Amino acid sequence: MTAKWDLSFIYKGFNDPEIEKELTFAEKTADELSIKYRGKIQVGDLSSQELNTLLHQMEEVSRRLSITSAYSFLLFSQETSNDEFKALYSRMQQKSVEISNKLLWARLEISKMEEEVAKRYLENSEISNYHHLIQVERLKKNYLLSEPEEQILSQKNLVGASAWNDFYSEFTAAFKFDVEIEGEIKTYSPGEILPLIRDPRPEVRKAVFKAYYQKYADNQIPIAHSFNNIWKNHSQNIKLRHYPATMTTAHIRNEVEEEIVTTMMNVIRNNYSLVQEYYKTKAKAMGKGEQIEGSDLYAPLGTDIKYSWEEAKQMVLESFEEFDSEIGSMAKIFFDRNLIDSEVRKTKMTGAYCYGMDPDLDPVIHMSFNGTTDSVSTLAHEMGHGLHDMFSGRKQTVFNYNPPLVIAETASVFGEQILIDKMLKGLPDDESKLKMLASQLEDAILTISRQTMYVFWEKECHEAGKNLSAQQMCEIWDKHTKEAYGDAVTFLPEQSWNWSTISHFLDPRIFYCYAYSFGMLFVLGLYQKYLKEGKSFIPKFKSILEAGGSQFPVDLATSLDLDIRKEEFWQAGFDYLNGLLAEFKKTVDKMD
């Protein structure tokens, strides 16, 4: 038994008349604000009180657009083949752009304010709630076009990058995979086949890997076309806006300096040896010498453990409750209010996410629970996101509600760490310990090393400056996997197509993946402080969550006496992971 969410607290259904009322209010308000305030921000003709009123009313418009758009996406992701849901999702995307464009002038004026005007607003406490918004908008100052040009680009995006992303999601969600298992051909949906990559039977894993990646290879023309168009769109944006580097847009979006990200990625690359040593040790544990096959990447060590939904629920709730009673009570809300959709369904969007729509609304969780340890961790991860949203909603308004991606992973990864530590303490024997250590190390490799490898691949493809064939993409992929995994893994030929299965590469938020690496290493730094300071650290942790998107990541770190500009900060995370690796090696040797 799993769970299915109840979205009726948002709207009664896809045809609820309240949706139209919200859109009408948003459009009318946007028109009124344009008439009253246009042209007055940039030159400083508004008092701080007037600017505060304008931004508050803009938040009310944004709130309506956010909730209606979120609802349409949630319906679409729960059933991607439903034509009525698809139609609503498409219409909400269109209306959101149209109405947002009516207020585009305001953000442009904030960005282009003269320094003395910006300084006057930023020094006035009446508008303190929007100081961070002003600072972030002004990061874009040198890269903005005229209002008509910005509006055109926003409209074109609906049939450009966003459209290619939506096409890929819908196209691949409909894939069917035929796999021969024990002499019988079985057909799986994406949500059904992915858990089998952890099947204890090596022949099943190999068959699954081959079938899974071959399906994408067989559809290489539309997939490669989608990737190339995303890259061309980004290349055009760089030229039009005169960005200095390929990844500048991601750094502005994440509110971090390029030097910080470069330092982090270089430290991760310099620690690829962790990846290689782990898989060589895993090979030894599996009786395969010093090298495993690509289909063994996620092979379970020891007896495979399966959990029921109720067991997973209990484990996650207990781990959060033991960490902090308030956090435990908040986590329970997700189950009490039916905010989780964990069923496996054939036309359900693959992957997992938590959607925080608005400070005054409960966040919801989308996942496909399959009973594995990894799936239990996913529940803790997404619930961490939801808790972050809840804490942020207590203190922040709409414009400060969502943290940048690099901070958005804080509570989610911390939640996983709490769960894993609880599971490690209750292990009865060395085999169970080995399995849990392997799970923890593989999760770190996937979240830190592999996600950064993705970014190196993505960056090279973007900077190729031309359309790449699917085969060229495979060759670049093989180069980067070789660098990360060395001789520890012999990949199957079909795994050269791995890049084509990663939807984040088509996300309009280009270079999305380094946020995962940043988030986990940041959390490892926080977790070490928690282990050192104990319960006295928890109020500090909550303050980070309550900050939402109201502070720059570097300032949040500084508030905890952490310096993310230094290599030593990022290396400290690997020092902790190398300690786990040493314990893993010791346990393997003991059982050998």
C-alpha positions in Angstrom: 0.0 0.0 0.0 1.2 3.5 -0.9 -0.4 7.0 -0.8 -2.1 9.3 -3.2 -2.4 13.0 -2.6 -5.5 15.0 -2.2 -5.2 18.3 -4.1 -8.7 19.6 -3.3 -7.2 22.0 -0.8 -5.9 23.9 -3.8 -8.8 23.7 -6.2 -11.8 21.3 -6.6 -10.7 20.1 -10.0 -9.2 21.1 -13.3 -12.4 23.0 -14.3 -12.9 24.8 -10.9 -14.2 28.3 -11.7 -11.9 29.7 -9.0 -9.0 29.2 -11.3 -10.4 31.7 -13.8 -11.3 34.1 -10.9 -7.7 34.0 -9.8 -6.4 34.7 -13.3 -8.8 37.6 -13.7 -7.7 39.2 -10.5 -4.1 38.8 -11.4 -4.5 40.4 -14.8 -6.7 43.2 -13.5 -4.2 44.0 -10.7 -1.2 43.9 -13.1 -2.9 46.4 -15.4 -3.8 48.7 -12.5 -0.2 48.6 -11.1 1.2 49.4 -14.6 -1.0 52.5 -14.9 -0.2 53.8 -11.4 3.5 53.1 -11.0 5.2 52.6 -14.4 8.3 54.8 -14.9 8.6 55.8 -11.3 10.9 53.2 -9.8 14.0 53.6 -11.8 14.2 57.4 -11.3 13.3 57.1 -7.6 10.0 58.9 -7.7 8.3 56.5 -5.3 8.7 56.8 -1.6 9.8 53.6 0.2 6.3 53.2 1.5 4.9 53.4 -2.1 7.5 50.9 -3.4 6.6 48.6 -0.5 2.9 48.8 -1.5 3.7 48.1 -5.1 5.9 45.1 -4.4 3.3 43.7 -2.0 0.6 43.9 -4.7 3.0 42.4 -7.2 3.4 39.5 -4.7 -0.4 39.0 -4.8 -0.3 38.7 -8.6 2.6 36.3 -8.4 0.8 34.3 -5.7 -2.2 33.7 -8.0 0.0 32.8 -11.0 2.2 30.5 -8.9 -0.8 28.5 -7.4 -2.7 28.1 -10.7 0.4 27.1 -12.6 1.5 24.7 -9.8 -1.9 23.0 -9.7 -1.9 22.4 -13.5 1.6 21.0 -13.3 0.7 18.7 -10.4 -2.3 17.3 -12.4 -0.2 16.8 -15.5 2.6 15.1 -13.6 0.3 12.6 -11.9 -1.2 11.6 -15.3 0.8 12.8 -18.3 -1.6 11.2 -20.8 -4.7 13.0 -19.6 -5.7 15.5 -22.4 -7.7 17.8 -20.1 -4.7 18.1 -17.7 -2.3 18.7 -20.6 -4.6 21.4 -21.9 -4.9 23.1 -18.5 -1.1 22.9 -18.0 -0.4 24.5 -21.4 -3.0 27.3 -20.9 -1.6 28.1 -17.4 1.9 28.4 -18.9 0.6 30.8 -21.5 -1.4 32.9 -19.1 1.4 33.1 -16.6 3.8 34.5 -19.2 1.1 37.0 -20.5 0.3 38.3 -17.1 3.9 38.3 -15.8 4.9 40.3 -18.9 2.5 43.0 -17.8 4.7 43.6 -14.7 8.1 43.0 -16.4 8.7 46.7 -16.4 8.9 46.8 -12.6 11.7 44.3 -12.3 13.5 46.0 -15.2 13.3 49.4 -13.4 14.5 47.9 -10.2 17.5 46.4 -12.0 18.4 49.6 -13.8 18.0 52.0 -10.9 20.9 54.4 -10.4 23.2 53.6 -7.5 22.0 56.4 -5.3 18.4 55.5 -5.8 19.1 51.8 -5.0 21.1 52.9 -2.0 18.3 55.0 -0.6 15.8 52.2 -0.9 18.2 49.6 0.6 18.9 51.8 3.6 15.2 52.3 4.4 13.7 49.9 6.9 10.2 50.4 5.6 11.1 48.2 2.6 13.4 45.8 4.4 11.3 42.8 3.4 12.2 43.5 -0.2 15.9 44.4 0.2 17.1 41.0 -1.0 14.8 41.1 -4.0 16.3 44.5 -5.0 19.8 43.2 -4.6 19.1 40.0 -6.7 17.4 41.9 -9.5 20.4 44.3 -9.7 22.7 41.3 -10.3 21.0 41.1 -13.7 21.5 44.8 -14.5 24.2 44.4 -17.2 22.4 41.5 -19.0 18.9 42.9 -19.5 17.3 43.9 -22.8 14.5 46.4 -23.4 11.0 45.7 -22.1 9.6 44.7 -25.5 12.5 42.5 -26.2 12.2 40.8 -22.8 8.5 40.2 -23.4 9.2 38.7 -26.8 11.8 36.3 -25.4 9.4 35.3 -22.6 6.7 34.5 -25.1 9.0 32.7 -27.4 10.2 30.5 -24.5 6.8 28.8 -24.5 7.6 27.3 -27.9 11.3 27.2 -27.3 13.2 25.8 -24.3 10.1 25.2 -22.2 8.4 23.4 -25.1 11.4 21.1 -25.7 11.5 20.3 -22.0 7.8 19.5 -21.9 8.1 17.4 -25.1 10.9 15.3 -23.7 9.0 14.7 -20.4 5.8 13.6 -22.2 7.6 11.6 -24.9 9.8 9.6 -22.5 7.1 9.1 -19.9 5.2 7.1 -22.5 8.2 4.7 -23.1 7.6 1.0 -22.7 10.6 -1.3 -21.9 10.6 -4.9 -22.9 13.0 -7.0 -20.8 13.6 -10.7 -20.8 13.6 -12.0 -17.3 14.0 -15.8 -16.7 12.9 -16.6 -20.2 9.8 -14.4 -20.2 9.4 -11.0 -21.9 8.0 -8.4 -19.5 7.0 -4.9 -20.3 7.6 -2.0 -17.9 6.9 1.7 -17.6 9.7 4.1 -16.7 8.6 4.0 -13.0 8.5 0.3 -13.0 11.8 -0.5 -14.6 14.1 1.8 -12.7 13.9 0.0 -9.4 15.2 -3.1 -11.2 18.6 -1.6 -11.6 19.1 -2.6 -7.9 17.8 -6.1 -8.4 20.0 -8.7 -6.6 20.2 -10.9 -9.7 23.1 -9.7 -11.9 21.5 -11.1 -15.1 18.3 -9.1 -14.5 20.3 -5.9 -13.8 22.3 -6.3 -17.0 19.1 -7.0 -19.1 17.4 -4.0 -17.5 20.3 -1.6 -18.1 20.6 -2.8 -21.7 16.8 -2.4 -22.4 16.6 0.9 -20.6 19.4 2.7 -22.4 18.7 1.0 -25.7 15.2 2.5 -25.7 16.7 6.0 -25.6 19.2 5.1 -28.2 16.4 3.9 -30.5 14.8 7.3 -30.1 18.0 9.3 -30.5 16.7 11.6 -33.3 14.0 13.4 -31.3 16.0 13.3 -28.1 19.2 14.7 -29.7 17.1 17.3 -31.4 15.6 18.3 -28.1 19.1 18.6 -26.5 20.6 20.6 -29.4 17.7 23.1 -29.4 18.0 23.7 -25.6 21.7 24.4 -26.2 21.1 26.7 -29.1 18.5 28.6 -27.1 21.0 29.1 -24.3 23.8 30.1 -26.8 21.4 32.7 -28.3 20.7 34.1 -24.8 24.4 34.4 -24.0 25.0 36.4 -27.2 21.8 38.6 -26.8 22.5 39.4 -23.2 26.4 39.5 -23.4 26.9 37.1 -20.6 30.6 36.7 -19.9 30.5 32.9 -19.6 28.4 29.9 -20.3 27.4 29.3 -16.7 26.8 32.9 -15.7 23.0 32.5 -15.8 23.2 29.6 -13.3 25.4 31.6 -10.9 23.0 34.6 -10.9 20.0 32.3 -10.4 21.7 30.5 -7.5 23.0 33.8 -6.1 26.6 32.6 -5.8 29.8 33.9 -7.2 31.4 32.1 -10.1 34.7 31.7 -8.1 32.8 29.8 -5.3 31.3 27.3 -7.8 34.6 26.9 -9.6 36.4 26.2 -6.4 33.8 23.6 -5.3 33.8 21.8 -8.7 37.6 21.6 -8.8 37.7 20.1 -5.3 35.1 17.5 -6.4 37.1 16.7 -9.5 40.3 16.3 -7.4 38.4 13.8 -5.3 37.3 11.5 -8.1 39.6 9.0 -6.4 36.9 8.5 -3.8 34.6 7.2 -6.5 37.2 4.9 -7.9 38.3 3.5 -4.5 34.7 2.9 -3.5 33.9 0.9 -6.6 37.1 -1.1 -6.5 36.2 -2.0 -2.9 32.6 -2.8 -4.0 34.1 -5.1 -6.7 36.0 -6.9 -4.0 32.9 -7.3 -1.8 31.1 -8.8 -4.8 34.0 -11.2 -5.5 34.9 -9.4 -8.8 38.5 -8.4 -8.1 39.0 -4.7 -8.6 36.5 -3.9 -11.3 32.7 -4.1 -11.7 30.5 -3.9 -14.7 28.3 -0.9 -15.3 25.2 -2.9 -14.5 26.7 -3.4 -11.0 26.8 0.3 -10.1 23.7 0.0 -7.9 23.9 -3.7 -7.2 22.8 -4.4 -3.6 25.4 -5.9 -1.2 24.0 -8.6 1.0 20.4 -9.5 1.3 18.1 -7.0 -0.4 15.8 -5.2 2.2 12.3 -4.4 1.2 10.1 -1.9 3.2 6.4 -1.5 3.2 5.0 2.1 2.9 4.0 2.0 6.5 7.5 0.9 7.6 9.1 3.7 5.5 6.6 6.2 7.0 7.5 5.1 10.5 11.2 5.2 9.9 11.2 8.7 8.5 8.9 10.1 11.1 10.9 8.6 14.0 14.2 9.9 12.6 12.8 13.4 12.3 11.0 13.2 15.7 14.3 12.1 17.4 16.2 15.0 15.8 13.6 17.6 17.0 10.0 17.2 18.2 8.7 20.2 16.3 10.2 19.0 13.0 8.7 15.5 13.7 5.2 17.1 14.2 5.6 19.1 11.0 6.6 15.9 9.1 3.5 14.1 10.3 1.4 16.7 8.5 2.3 15.2 5.1 0.6 12.0 6.0 -2.3 13.4 8.0 -3.3 15.8 5.2 -2.6 13.4 2.3 0.1 15.6 0.7 2.1 12.7 -0.8 1.5 10.8 -4.1 3.7 7.7 -3.9 1.9 5.3 -6.1 3.6 3.7 -9.1 1.5 4.4 -12.2 2.3 3.8 -15.9 1.6 7.4 -17.1 2.9 9.2 -14.0 5.8 11.5 -14.5 9.1 9.8 -13.5 11.3 11.2 -10.7 10.5 12.8 -7.4 9.9 16.3 -6.3 8.4 18.4 -3.6 6.4 21.4 -4.7 6.1 24.5 -2.4 3.5 26.7 -4.1 3.0 29.5 -1.6 3.9 30.4 2.0 0.3 29.9 3.1 -0.3 26.5 1.3 1.0 23.1 2.3 3.8 21.7 0.0 3.1 18.4 -1.7 5.4 15.4 -2.6 5.5 13.4 -5.8 7.4 10.1 -5.9 7.0 6.5 -6.9 7.7 4.3 -3.9 9.1 0.9 -4.6 10.1 -0.4 -1.2 13.9 -0.1 -1.6 16.2 1.6 0.9 16.8 4.2 -1.8 13.1 4.9 -2.0 12.9 5.3 1.8 15.7 7.9 1.5 13.8 9.6 -1.3 10.9 10.0 1.0 13.1 11.6 3.7 14.7 13.8 1.0 11.5 15.2 -0.4 10.0 15.6 3.1 13.1 17.7 3.9 12.2 19.9 1.0 8.7 20.2 2.3 9.9 21.1 5.8 12.1 23.8 4.3 9.0 25.2 2.6 7.0 25.1 5.8 9.7 26.9 7.9 10.2 29.5 5.1 6.5 30.1 4.9 6.4 31.0 8.6 8.7 34.0 8.1 8.8 34.9 4.4 6.4 36.4 1.9 6.1 35.3 -1.8 9.2 36.9 -3.2 11.5 35.5 -0.4 9.8 32.2 -0.1 11.9 29.9 -2.4 15.6 29.6 -1.6 18.1 29.4 -4.5 18.7 25.9 -5.6 22.0 25.6 -3.9 20.3 26.2 -0.5 17.1 24.4 -1.4 18.8 21.1 -0.9 19.8 21.9 2.7 16.9 20.3 4.6 16.4 17.5 2.0 20.0 16.2 2.3 20.0 16.9 6.0 16.8 14.8 6.3 18.5 11.9 4.5 21.5 12.2 6.8 19.3 12.0 9.9 17.5 8.9 8.5 20.8 7.1 7.5 22.4 7.7 10.9 19.3 6.3 12.6 19.4 3.2 10.4 23.1 2.7 10.9 22.6 2.7 14.7 20.0 -0.1 14.6 22.0 -2.5 12.4 22.3 -6.1 13.8 25.4 -7.3 12.0 28.3 -6.6 9.6 26.4 -7.4 6.5 23.7 -4.9 7.4 26.4 -2.3 8.2 28.1 -3.0 4.9 24.9 -2.5 3.0 24.1 0.8 4.8 27.6 2.2 4.3 27.4 1.3 0.6 24.1 3.1 0.4 25.4 6.2 2.1 28.6 6.3 -0.1 26.7 5.7 -3.3 24.2 8.4 -2.5 27.1 10.8 -1.9 28.8 9.8 -5.1 25.5 10.2 -7.1 24.8 13.6 -5.4 28.2 15.1 -5.4 30.7 13.5 -7.8 28.3 12.3 -10.5 26.2 15.5 -10.6 29.4 17.6 -11.0 30.5 15.2 -13.8 27.1 16.0 -15.4 27.9 19.7 -15.3 31.4 19.1 -16.9 29.7 17.1 -19.7 26.9 19.7 -20.1 29.4 22.6 -20.2 31.5 20.9 -22.9 28.4 20.2 -25.0 27.2 23.8 -24.6 30.6 25.2 -25.5 31.0 23.0 -28.6 29.4 25.9 -30.5 27.6 23.6 -33.0 24.9 20.9 -33.3 26.3 17.7 -31.9 25.2 14.3 -33.2 23.9 11.8 -30.7 27.1 9.8 -31.2 29.3 12.8 -30.4 27.3 13.3 -27.2 28.0 9.7 -26.3 31.7 10.2 -26.9 31.8 13.2 -24.7 29.9 11.3 -22.0 32.3 8.3 -22.2 35.2 10.7 -21.7 33.8 12.2 -18.5 32.7 8.9 -17.1 36.2 7.5 -17.7 37.7 10.5 -15.8 35.3 10.0 -12.8 35.3 6.2 -12.6 38.7 5.4 -13.9 39.3 1.7 -14.3 37.0 0.7 -11.5 34.0 0.3 -13.8 33.6 -1.3 -17.2 30.5 0.3 -18.6 28.1 -1.5 -21.0 28.1 0.0 -24.5 24.4 1.0 -24.0 25.4 3.2 -21.0 27.0 5.6 -23.4 23.4 6.8 -23.8 23.0 7.6 -20.1 23.1 11.4 -20.9 19.9 11.1 -22.9 17.9 9.8 -19.8 18.7 12.9 -17.6 15.9 15.3 -17.8 17.8 18.0 -15.8 19.8 18.7 -19.0 16.6 20.0 -20.6 15.4 22.0 -17.7 15.2 25.7 -18.7 17.3 26.3 -15.5 20.5 25.5 -17.3 23.3 23.9 -15.3 20.8 22.8 -12.7 22.9 19.9 -11.4 25.7 21.6 -9.5 23.1 22.7 -7.0 22.9 19.1 -5.8 26.7 18.9 -5.3 26.7 22.3 -3.5 23.7 21.3 -1.4 25.2 18.0 -0.1 28.6 19.3 0.7 27.1 22.3 2.4 24.9 20.0 4.5 27.9 17.8 5.4 29.5 21.0 6.8 26.3 21.7 8.7 26.0 18.1 9.9 29.5 18.2 11.4 28.6 21.2 13.3 25.5 19.4 14.6 27.5 16.4 15.7 29.9 18.8 17.5 27.3 21.2 19.0 24.4 18.8 19.6 20.9 20.1 20.3 22.2 23.7 20.5 22.7 23.6 16.8 19.0 23.0 16.0 17.8 26.6 16.4 20.6 27.7 14.0 19.5 25.1 11.5 15.9 26.2 11.7 17.0 29.8 11.2 18.5 28.8 7.9 15.3 27.2 6.8 13.2 30.1 8.0 15.4 32.5 5.9 14.0 30.9 2.7 15.3 33.0 -0.2 15.9 36.2 1.8 19.7 35.9 2.1 22.6 35.1 -0.2 24.1 31.6 0.4 27.5 33.1 1.4 25.8 35.2 4.1 23.9 32.2 5.4 27.2 30.2 5.7 28.9 33.1 7.4 26.2 33.3 10.0 27.3 29.8 11.0 31.0 30.6 10.9 31.5 28.7 7.6 33.5 30.1 4.7 32.4 28.6 1.4 35.0 30.6 -0.5 37.7 28.4 0.8 38.8 25.0 -0.6 39.0 23.7 2.9 35.3 24.0 3.4 34.5 21.8 0.5 37.3 19.4 1.2 36.0 18.9 4.7 33.0 17.1 3.2 35.3 14.7 1.4 37.3 14.1 4.6 34.1 12.9 6.2 33.2 10.7 3.2 36.8 9.2 3.2 36.2 8.3 6.8 33.1 6.4 5.7 35.0 4.8 2.9 37.7 3.6 5.4 35.0 2.0 7.5 33.5 0.4 4.4 36.9 -1.1 3.4 37.4 -2.3 7.0 34.0 -4.0 7.0 34.7 -5.6 3.6 38.1 -6.9 4.7 36.5 -8.3 7.9 33.9 -10.2 6.0 36.3 -11.4 3.3 
